[in-house]
Amino acid sequence: MTRKFSVFASGALLGICVLISSCSNSGGGGPAPAAAPPAPAAQVPAETPAASVPAVVLSRAALWTEKEGVMTPVTQATKGDTVIWKNEIKNAPRSSDKATREYARVEFDGKEYWIQSILAAADATPGVITGQETVRYTRASFTALHPQGLTIPQYLIVAVHSGRDADGFVGISAWIEGERALTINNEFVKKENVSTRPEDVKAMQLYTLAGDAKTEVSKRELLRNALAMGSRFNDLIEERLNSAGEAALAAEDVPPYEVPVIRPGATVYDTPTIRGRNVGLAPNDSFVTVTARTVQEEKLNSGDTARWYKIAEPEGWVFGSYLEGNGEGQ
């Protein structure tokens, strides 16, 4: 009898345990089942790169591509051009002399290049110094004059940094000819002395390029394009354009002499420029009488370089490359 009861009791106890377990699993208030092990945490980079930001080219600069660890120049950017700073810096030798320089990856016209990092200012927009005596400040404060009393040249293209304006000042970077270092981020000028209007920046870019132009034709064309921007600098540009035109037109009389025309197509103009009015043609193999010539030579888009010569018949100016001896005769 005792043995039968023990077996019955054990079975009943087991049934109660199964019932309790079933109630617990169905939300009946018993202890919750053990939680599943957590999924592995996502791998987060130790350092997330900053977003790409606009940058300003501070001086005419080569743009490079990298091949086998060496930088080779492939094109050029102009002072004031805007590029996209890709937040990647590296040191590498350049192909010309194997000198190692620091380069920054940038995007320009939809393609990626490298530029010497010292020649570009990140997180900035282009601007032009408009004040005649623009004083440099070490911080945005009227008392923080540059310790050496330095200024920035008028009409210089600079980088104006985003979010660095305060109390009437803007933070700038600039490449200043004659100085060995850039003014990077930690210098300021009064906001009233800088223009960031696109037409002002573009006009001054063209004006600056005109100063480096190899020919008078290119110089005048760049100045005319600058004038078309409608900037606040039109008076300055017109003055430069007029002086360039006067230099090209300056002429001197010479004792009359005859010289043969050695090429067909010798157009004669009323002024010594291909933009003058066409007044006739000096026939090939004919002789013309020269009475004056321009003081300066000019290089045409064809590559020909010569002076302009005034001839008697038809009266006007012909370019020297159409005449024997480039116009000087034998």
C-alpha positions in Angstrom: 0.0 0.0 0.0 2.7 2.4 0.9 4.6 1.8 -2.3 1.5 2.4 -4.5 0.8 5.8 -2.7 4.4 6.9 -3.3 4.1 6.2 -7.0 0.7 8.0 -7.2 2.1 11.0 -5.3 5.1 11.2 -7.5 2.9 11.2 -10.7 0.6 13.8 -9.3 3.6 16.1 -8.4 5.0 15.7 -11.9 1.6 16.7 -13.4 1.4 19.8 -11.2 4.9 20.8 -12.3 3.9 20.4 -16.0 0.8 22.4 -15.4 2.7 25.2 -13.7 5.3 25.3 -16.5 2.5 25.5 -19.1 0.8 28.3 -17.3 4.1 30.2 -17.0 4.8 29.9 -20.8 1.3 31.2 -21.6 1.7 34.4 -19.4 0.2 33.0 -16.3 2.6 34.9 -14.0 5.3 32.4 -13.5 9.0 33.0 -14.0 9.9 34.2 -17.6 12.0 32.0 -19.8 15.6 32.8 -20.3 16.1 35.6 -23.0 17.8 34.8 -26.3 21.4 36.0 -26.6 21.7 39.5 -28.1 22.7 40.0 -31.7 26.3 41.1 -32.3 26.6 44.9 -32.2 27.2 46.7 -35.5 30.8 47.6 -36.1 31.1 51.5 -36.0 34.3 53.1 -37.4 36.6 54.5 -34.8 36.5 57.8 -36.7 33.8 58.9 -39.1 35.0 61.2 -41.9 33.5 64.6 -42.0 31.1 65.5 -44.8 32.6 67.0 -48.0 32.7 70.8 -47.8 33.3 73.5 -50.4 36.9 74.9 -50.5 38.5 77.8 -52.3 41.7 77.7 -54.4 43.9 80.4 -53.0 46.4 80.7 -55.9 46.8 79.3 -59.4 47.4 75.7 -58.6 48.2 72.4 -60.4 45.7 69.6 -59.9 47.4 66.2 -59.6 46.6 62.5 -60.0 48.3 59.7 -58.1 50.0 56.8 -59.8 52.1 54.3 -57.9 52.4 56.7 -55.0 53.7 59.6 -57.1 51.7 62.8 -57.9 51.6 63.9 -61.6 50.0 67.3 -62.7 47.1 66.9 -65.1 45.3 70.3 -65.2 45.1 73.6 -63.4 42.8 75.6 -61.2 42.5 79.3 -61.1 42.7 81.5 -57.9 39.1 81.8 -56.6 37.9 78.5 -58.1 35.6 76.5 -55.8 36.4 72.8 -55.3 34.9 70.1 -53.0 37.2 69.2 -50.1 37.0 65.4 -49.7 38.6 65.2 -46.2 41.6 63.1 -47.2 45.2 64.2 -46.7 48.4 62.5 -47.7 52.1 63.1 -48.2 53.5 62.1 -51.6 56.4 62.9 -53.9 55.7 64.9 -57.1 56.8 63.6 -60.4 58.8 66.7 -61.4 61.5 66.6 -58.7 60.4 63.8 -56.3 60.0 66.4 -53.5 57.4 65.3 -51.0 54.4 67.6 -50.3 51.1 67.4 -48.5 48.1 66.9 -50.8 44.4 67.1 -50.2 41.8 65.2 -52.2 39.3 67.5 -54.0 36.6 67.3 -56.6 36.7 69.8 -59.4 34.3 69.9 -62.4 33.0 66.4 -61.5 36.4 64.7 -61.3 38.6 63.9 -58.4 42.2 65.3 -58.1 44.8 66.1 -55.5 45.9 69.6 -54.7 48.7 70.9 -52.4 46.8 71.4 -49.2 48.4 74.8 -48.5 46.7 76.1 -51.7 43.1 75.4 -50.7 41.0 76.6 -47.8 38.2 74.2 -46.7 34.7 75.2 -45.6 34.8 78.5 -47.4 33.4 80.6 -50.3 35.4 82.9 -52.5 35.5 86.6 -51.8 37.3 89.8 -52.9 39.0 92.4 -50.7 37.3 95.7 -51.6 38.9 98.1 -49.0 41.9 100.2 -49.9 43.6 99.5 -46.5 42.1 96.3 -45.2 43.7 95.6 -41.8 44.2 92.1 -40.6 43.0 91.0 -37.1 44.0 88.0 -35.1 40.5 87.5 -33.8 37.0 89.0 -34.2 37.7 92.0 -32.0 38.4 95.7 -32.7 41.3 95.5 -30.3 43.0 92.5 -31.9 45.0 94.2 -34.6 47.7 92.1 -36.2 50.8 92.6 -34.1 52.8 93.8 -37.1 50.1 96.0 -38.4 49.8 94.0 -41.7 47.1 94.6 -44.3 45.7 92.7 -47.2 46.0 94.1 -50.8 42.9 95.6 -52.4 41.2 93.3 -55.0 42.9 90.2 -53.7 40.8 87.0 -54.0 40.4 85.3 -50.6 38.5 82.5 -49.0 35.8 83.5 -46.6 35.1 80.9 -44.0 31.6 79.7 -43.2 30.4 80.3 -39.7 33.4 82.4 -38.8 31.7 85.8 -38.9 31.0 87.6 -35.7 30.7 91.2 -34.5 31.2 92.7 -38.0 34.2 90.5 -38.8 34.7 87.5 -41.2 37.3 84.8 -41.0 39.5 84.5 -44.0 42.3 82.6 -45.7 44.5 84.1 -48.4 47.6 83.6 -50.4 49.5 86.9 -50.3 52.4 87.4 -52.7 55.6 88.2 -50.9 54.7 86.4 -47.7 55.8 82.9 -46.9 52.7 81.8 -45.1 49.0 81.8 -45.6 46.5 83.5 -43.3 44.6 80.4 -42.3 41.4 80.6 -40.2 42.9 82.5 -37.4 42.8 85.9 -39.1 39.9 88.2 -39.6 39.0 91.4 -41.5 36.0 93.7 -41.2 33.0 92.4 -43.1 32.6 95.7 -44.9 35.9 95.2 -46.7 35.0 91.9 -48.4 32.5 91.1 -51.2 31.3 87.6 -51.8 29.0 88.5 -54.7 29.6 86.0 -57.5 29.8 88.7 -60.2 32.5 90.5 -58.2 34.5 87.3 -57.7 34.3 86.2 -61.3 35.2 89.7 -62.6 38.3 89.8 -60.4 39.3 86.3 -61.5 39.2 87.4 -65.1 41.0 90.7 -64.2 43.7 88.7 -62.5 44.1 86.4 -65.4 44.4 89.3 -67.8 47.5 90.5 -65.8 49.2 87.2 -66.6 48.0 87.0 -70.3 50.8 86.3 -72.8 49.4 88.4 -75.6 47.6 91.7 -75.9 44.7 90.0 -77.7 44.2 87.6 -74.8 44.5 90.4 -72.3 41.9 92.6 -73.9 39.5 89.6 -74.4 39.7 88.7 -70.7 39.1 92.3 -69.6 36.1 92.6 -71.9 34.7 89.3 -70.4 35.4 90.8 -66.9 33.5 93.9 -67.8 30.5 91.8 -68.9 30.1 90.5 -65.4 28.6 93.8 -64.2 30.6 93.9 -61.0 31.4 96.8 -58.7 34.9 96.9 -60.3 33.8 98.1 -63.8 35.5 101.4 -63.5 38.8 99.7 -62.6 38.4 97.2 -65.5 37.5 99.8 -68.0 40.6 101.8 -67.1 42.8 98.7 -67.5 41.1 97.9 -70.8 41.6 101.4 -72.2 45.3 101.4 -71.2 45.7 97.9 -72.8 44.1 99.2 -76.0 46.3 102.4 -76.0 49.4 100.3 -75.6 48.4 98.1 -78.5 47.6 101.1 -80.7 50.7 103.1 -79.9 52.6 103.6 -83.2 55.6 105.4 -84.6 56.2 106.9 -88.0 59.0 105.4 -90.1 60.7 106.6 -93.3 58.5 105.2 -96.2 59.8 101.9 -97.7 58.3 99.3 -100.0 57.9 95.7 -98.9 56.4 92.7 -100.8 53.2 90.9 -99.6 54.3 87.2 -99.3 51.0 85.6 -98.2 47.4 85.7 -99.5 44.7 87.0 -97.2 46.5 90.2 -96.1 43.5 92.1 -94.8 43.9 95.8 -94.3 42.1 97.3 -91.2 41.4 100.9 -90.3 43.1 100.4 -86.9 46.0 98.0 -85.9 43.7 95.2 -84.6 41.8 92.4 -86.2 38.7 93.9 -84.6 39.1 97.0 -86.8 37.0 97.8 -89.9 38.1 95.9 -93.0 39.1 98.5 -95.6 40.5 96.2 -98.3 43.1 93.6 -99.2 46.8 93.8 -100.0 47.2 91.3 -102.9 49.7 88.5 -102.6 53.0 89.2 -104.5 52.2 92.9 -104.7 54.3 95.7 -103.1 53.0 98.0 -100.4 54.5 101.2 -99.0 55.0 101.2 -95.2 54.7 104.6 -93.4 54.3 103.6 -89.7 54.3 100.6 -87.4 53.1 99.8 -83.9 55.5 100.0 -81.0 54.7 96.6 -79.7 54.4 93.2 -81.3 51.2 91.2 -81.0 50.6 87.5 -81.0 47.5 86.4 -82.8 45.5 83.3 -82.1 47.1 81.7 -85.1 50.4 81.9 -83.3 51.9 84.5 -85.6 53.8 87.3 -83.8 54.6 90.6 -85.5 53.9 94.3 -85.5 51.2 96.0 -87.4 52.2 98.2 -90.4 50.5 101.2 -91.8 50.5 101.1 -95.6 49.6 103.8 -98.2 47.4 101.8 -100.6 44.8 100.7 -99.6 45.3 103.1 -96.6 45.2 101.1 -93.4 47.0 98.6 -91.2 48.2 95.1 -92.2 49.7 92.5 -89.9 53.5 92.0 -90.3 53.4 88.2 -90.9 51.9 88.8 -94.3 54.9 90.9 -95.3 58.4 90.0 -96.2 60.7 89.9 -93.2 57.7 90.1 -90.9 57.2 93.6 -92.1 60.7 94.9 -91.8 61.6 94.0 -95.3 64.9 92.5 -96.4 
